[in-house]
Amino acid sequence: QPVLAVVGRPNVGKSTLVNRIIGRREAVVQDVPGVTRDRVAYDALWNGRKFTVVDTGGWEPDAVGLQASVAAQAELAMATADVILLVVDGSIGATSTEEAVAKVLRRSKKPVILCASKVDDDRLMADIASLWSLGLGEPYPVSGLHGRGSGDLLDVILDRLPETPRDDFGGGRGGPRRVALVGKPNVGKSSLLNRLTGEDRSVVDSVAGTTVDPVDSLVELDGEIWRFVDTAGLRKRVKFSGGAEYYASLRTKSAIETAEVAVVLLDAHEPLAEQDLRVLTMVVESGRACVLAFNKWDLVDEDRRNEMVRELERGLVRVPWADKVNISALTGRAVHKLAPALRTALNSWDTRVPTGRLNQWLTELISATPPPVRGGKQPKVLFATQASTRPPTFVLFTTGFLEASYRRFIERRLREEFGFEGSPVRISVRVRE
Ligand code: GDP
């Protein structure tokens, strides 16, 4: 999600404008000169486009002087935003502060939009023209009072914002969700597919592919149709021979990448094998949602069960978030638990945390447990935004590098707070220069 940062002296009407942009009145407190307020980030939606608005007001308290503090805002904006909006009080015009900030912003490679606020009176329009002298292009007048001009301004903003990258996984919604059934040879993939599409369940259809396309199976589970991808070989019980491992692994990889969620079949009555871990690694790297199914549960006795618990702790550290179901493709045991687990995983995969809520939570977390000091400096986390879903991907904007252990800590707490069962979560850190 692209980021718009709003920069300006206190009391120029930044907050009113931010409220206009995000389309609500609460949330943002009034600009009070000299009162420090944290940077806040909000989600905005205009003409079907989503972006994040960061109100840089309150950046660095006035101790360093107003001019310096607005310059610091500008620098924060340049480091973190895709587009910068400089707000000037149209009833006052450009002060030396704006001139200084404009000088900083002109060096920026980011697009800068100049906006004159509080233009509630037509007579002010003539004065607005003088703002051209800031060297930031055309000044756009807006009136917080009448809401005039904010639509035009938003159009200009959208025009300059980079295209929202499509959420990682294209293909859109609607249509059956795509599932990859993967696992090492002989773990029971064919048996499970046959069980799922067997007489007692309705086989909806097989989707004929072209000669090069693999063939998918449409299967009804729990009142919903699912598309199991690349199941041709499984349904026909084709076994590979000669270079089998290599091809099986290519095939697994492509199935995972075609799918939205992977069911990783593991053999419950055998120790986790190198091959199992390779499949899991593929799933983790693909960023797809995942359900772990322990098959052949009918062969598992008490001893084996205890052994498994220990094994799992060691072997599945990479996917502690994945749901586990214990099934038997042979007897049909607990196979009905697959669909709910798939649904949970996909919901997590699709989840978007609103920026306001995310930042509120993060601010509390970080003030309780600040990042470890590094090289004598305390990195600050400025704000965060969820850049995409599928899988949920978060970007933290910081003033310094965050240790891997601290990022893992954030991920753990993020999961505690917002769920994400069955889905990987990605966190990246953008350090402001
Ligand atoms: P694939 O290579 O992953 O497709 O594995 P298959 O479905 O061909 O299964 C390999 C072998 O495991 C076959 O002999 C199956 O009958 C057996 N099998 C599959 N699922 C189960 C199960 O749940 N319990 C038991 N006991 N055997 C199973």
Residues whose N, C-alpha, C, O or C-beta is under 5 A from the ligand:
A	BS01	GDP	K184 P185 N186 V187 G188 K189 S190 S191 L192 N295 K296 W297 D298 L299 I327 S328 A329 L330
